[in-house]
Amino acid sequence: NILLTTITSISLAYSSLNAEQLTQKEKTILLLEKAFSTKQDRNVLKYINDKKYIQHNLYAQDGIKGLKEYLDYLKGKELENKVIIAFEDDNHVITLSLSKKDKQISKVIDIFRFEKGLIVEHWDNMEELRKDETLKTIQITDLDKTSENKKLIKEIIDTKISEGTYLKMHKILAQGNFILTINELEENNQRFSLYELFELKNSQIVSSWNIKEIIPPISQWQNSNGKF
């Protein structure tokens, strides 16, 4: 059994600070770890623009109202969310988290886009954690190699697209040793969203995390923004 309490997270003690004093990454971590917990501290929802919140999780309704309704749905469940990796690419913050809902533990990659210090858009992929799988905190390094590492991973994904393995790469985000690609693929007439997070060192992939999610038929979407 994997106990989330044994995992080192990027926990932050910034609750007493004003929103203006926090970085994008700090706001994101607070939102994920405090709102998506058993106590559901909704004070951190102030980091979201309540006039504009574009939701790409197709199982949640659009806007801040949809997020609050999703949190209402989670009420009464034992929740814990621990951010393991967090990095930024311009106005995007990317996180890899362990998420516990009652007895189920999942790995989640979230992407939040900011405008003027507030979150205005969200994407994510979630998959249940395998029993043989572990996640550990890894720090950001090699900030001077961001462009080089991004180019290397893009070439790998472009090859998979040209070979027909992937349909399309919708987004690539990077900082230092971390690169995330958001890809679309099709298997047995079913479309999937595949998030691939890579850790590079000396131009070599040393770790990777894949999270694959079925794209449901449009009739089941709770918002009209699309997965990508």
C-alpha positions in Angstrom: 0.0 0.0 0.0 1.2 3.5 -0.8 0.6 6.0 1.9 0.5 9.6 0.7 1.7 10.7 4.2 5.1 9.2 3.5 5.6 11.1 0.3 7.6 14.4 0.4 5.5 17.1 -1.3 6.1 20.7 -2.1 4.0 21.8 0.8 3.9 25.6 1.2 3.2 27.8 4.3 1.9 30.8 2.4 -1.7 30.9 3.7 -1.2 34.2 5.5 0.3 36.0 2.5 -1.6 38.1 0.1 -2.3 36.7 -3.4 0.0 39.4 -4.9 3.0 38.1 -3.0 2.7 34.5 -4.3 4.1 33.2 -7.5 2.0 31.3 -10.1 3.5 28.1 -8.9 2.8 28.7 -5.3 -0.9 29.6 -6.0 -1.3 26.5 -8.1 0.1 24.2 -5.3 -2.0 25.8 -2.7 -5.1 25.4 -4.9 -4.4 21.7 -5.5 -3.4 20.7 -2.0 -5.9 22.7 0.0 -9.1 22.8 -2.1 -8.8 19.1 -3.1 -8.5 17.8 0.5 -11.0 16.4 2.9 -11.4 19.8 4.6 -11.8 21.6 1.2 -10.3 25.0 2.1 -12.1 27.0 -0.6 -10.2 30.3 0.3 -7.7 29.3 -2.3 -10.3 29.6 -5.0 -9.4 33.3 -4.9 -6.5 32.4 -7.2 -9.0 31.7 -10.0 -10.5 34.4 -12.1 -14.2 34.1 -11.3 -15.2 35.8 -14.5 -13.1 33.5 -16.8 -12.2 29.9 -16.1 -12.0 27.7 -19.1 -12.3 24.0 -18.1 -10.9 21.3 -20.3 -11.7 18.4 -17.9 -14.7 17.0 -19.8 -16.2 15.6 -16.7 -16.6 19.0 -15.1 -18.8 22.0 -16.1 -17.3 25.2 -17.3 -16.4 28.2 -15.1 -15.8 28.7 -11.4 -19.4 27.5 -10.8 -18.6 24.2 -12.4 -15.5 23.8 -10.2 -17.4 24.5 -7.1 -20.1 22.0 -8.1 -17.4 19.4 -8.6 -16.0 20.1 -5.1 -19.6 19.8 -3.8 -19.7 16.3 -5.5 -16.5 15.4 -3.7 -17.8 16.4 -0.2 -17.7 13.6 2.3 -14.9 11.7 0.6 -11.5 11.2 2.1 -9.3 13.4 -0.1 -5.6 14.2 -0.3 -3.6 15.8 -3.0 0.2 16.1 -2.9 2.1 17.9 -5.6 5.3 16.0 -6.5 6.7 18.0 -9.4 5.8 21.6 -10.3 7.3 23.8 -13.0 6.4 26.8 -15.2 6.5 27.7 -18.8 5.7 31.4 -19.2 2.1 31.8 -18.0 1.5 28.0 -17.6 2.1 26.0 -14.4 2.4 22.2 -14.8 2.2 19.8 -11.9 2.4 16.1 -11.3 0.5 15.0 -8.2 -0.6 12.0 -6.3 -4.4 12.2 -5.6 -6.2 10.1 -3.1 -10.0 9.7 -3.1 -11.1 7.3 -0.4 -8.9 4.2 -1.1 -8.1 5.0 -4.7 -4.7 6.6 -5.5 -4.2 8.3 -8.9 -1.5 10.2 -10.6 -2.6 13.5 -12.1 -1.0 16.0 -14.4 -2.6 19.4 -14.2 -1.9 22.5 -16.4 -3.1 26.0 -15.3 -2.9 29.1 -17.5 -2.6 32.4 -15.8 -3.6 35.9 -16.8 -2.7 38.9 -14.6 -1.9 36.7 -11.7 -5.1 34.6 -11.8 -5.9 31.2 -13.2 -8.1 31.4 -16.3 -7.8 27.9 -17.9 -7.2 24.3 -16.8 -6.3 21.0 -18.5 -5.6 17.7 -16.8 -5.2 13.9 -17.3 -5.7 11.3 -14.5 -4.9 7.6 -14.3 -4.9 5.2 -11.4 -1.5 4.5 -9.9 -0.2 1.0 -10.6 0.9 -1.0 -7.5 4.4 -1.3 -8.8 4.7 2.5 -9.5 6.2 5.1 -7.2 6.6 8.9 -7.5 9.2 11.0 -5.9 9.9 14.7 -5.7 12.4 15.9 -8.3 13.7 19.5 -8.4 14.0 21.7 -11.4 17.6 22.0 -12.8 19.3 22.9 -16.0 17.3 26.1 -16.6 19.7 27.0 -19.4 18.8 23.9 -21.3 15.1 24.5 -21.6 15.0 25.2 -25.3 17.5 22.4 -26.1 15.5 19.8 -24.1 12.2 21.0 -25.6 13.6 20.7 -29.1 14.8 17.1 -28.4 11.5 15.9 -27.1 9.6 17.6 -29.9 11.7 15.7 -32.5 10.8 12.4 -30.7 7.1 13.2 -30.8 7.2 14.5 -34.4 8.7 11.1 -35.4 5.8 9.2 -33.7 3.4 11.4 -35.5 5.1 10.8 -38.9 5.1 7.1 -38.2 1.3 7.2 -37.4 1.7 6.3 -33.7 0.2 9.6 -32.6 -2.3 11.8 -34.4 -1.2 15.1 -33.1 0.8 16.9 -30.4 -1.4 19.7 -29.1 1.0 21.3 -26.7 4.6 21.2 -25.4 5.6 22.9 -22.2 9.0 22.9 -20.6 11.3 24.3 -17.9 14.9 23.1 -17.5 14.9 19.3 -17.1 11.1 18.9 -17.4 9.2 18.7 -20.6 5.5 17.9 -21.0 3.8 16.9 -24.3 0.0 16.7 -24.7 -0.7 14.2 -27.5 -3.8 12.8 -29.2 -3.9 9.2 -30.4 -6.4 6.6 -31.6 -6.5 2.9 -30.8 -9.3 0.6 -32.0 -11.4 3.6 -33.1 -11.2 5.2 -29.6 -9.5 8.6 -29.2 -7.2 9.1 -26.2 -5.4 12.1 -24.6 -1.8 11.1 -23.7 0.2 13.3 -21.4 3.9 12.5 -21.4 6.2 14.1 -18.8 9.9 13.7 -19.4 12.9 14.4 -17.1 16.2 14.9 -19.1 19.8 15.0 -18.0 22.7 15.6 -20.4 20.3 15.4 -23.3 19.1 11.9 -22.2 15.7 10.9 -20.9 16.2 9.7 -17.4 12.6 9.4 -16.2 9.2 9.6 -17.8 5.6 9.5 -16.6 2.7 8.7 -19.0 -1.0 9.4 -18.2 -3.5 8.2 -20.7 -7.2 9.1 -20.7 -10.1 8.1 -22.9 -11.8 11.0 -24.7 -15.5 10.4 -24.1 -18.1 10.9 -26.9 -19.3 14.5 -27.2 -22.7 13.5 -25.9 -21.0 12.9 -22.5 -19.1 16.1 -22.3 -20.0 18.4 -19.4 -18.5 21.4 -21.2 -17.9 22.4 -24.8 -14.3 23.4 -24.6 -12.8 20.1 -25.8 -10.0 18.1 -24.2 -7.2 20.1 -25.8 
